[in-house]
Amino acid sequence: MILSDIHERRLSEAAERLAPVMGATPQTVICNVTDQGQVDRLFEVAGDIDVLVNNAGLGGTAELVEMTDEAWTRVLDVSLTGTMRCMRAALQTMIPRGSGVIVNNASVLGWRAQRGQSHYAAAKAGVMALTRCAALEAAEAGVRINAVAPSLAMHPYLHKVTTPDLLEKLTQREAFGRAAQPVEIANVILFLASDLSSYMTGEVISVSSQRA
């Protein structure tokens, strides 16, 4: 198992938390998914992987009328193009080998509208479309590609980019009256990565309790 992140401290902390569960500290590689050279190095270290989970993403809040090109491009480059770069690198080994699974992290905002999220929503809608198209291309080789689309998963980093008032409003939209825990999203990713979903490809699963 290999973990990758752009933040060295966060990466080390994640590896340390996983060590007791795995019985060993997983290998880590720092990678900025907006840099093709760093992506190439990550996959050189990883070698022939069985499962790729694309979880790199970047958000923020800005009305489109005030949004700069830099803000738009930064979110799209991390959340959409970064996902593409990693998928492409993985498929270059998975397709010749004839096996492999890719799971992408999208968002319900790829389907639904929210003010101030045009860049993030566009990126996640792109991840959904990318997932479907790449899945058709990889199916003949026996490689499966699916995505999850969470609504609201509560974690410490969300508080850094979202106001408490907005988090409260988003939480109130959930049928269970609470946000998901990260493990509840991870469980669906595990399902898609496993043979339990062996007949699924090109699908986007909403992990959400939002009211209709």
SULMOMO-V318228 format. One record per helix or strand of 3 or more residues. SS is the DSSP state (H for helix, E for strand). FROM is the first residue (numbers start at 0). TO is the last residue. If there is no record, write none. Layout:
# SULMOMO-V318228
ss,from,to
SS,FROM,TO
SS,FROM,TO
This chain:
# SULMOMO-V318228
ss,from,to
E,1,4
H,7,21
E,26,29
H,35,45
E,50,53
H,63,65
H,68,96
E,99,104
H,107,109
H,117,138
E,142,149
H,157,160
H,163,171
H,181,192
H,194,196
E,203,206
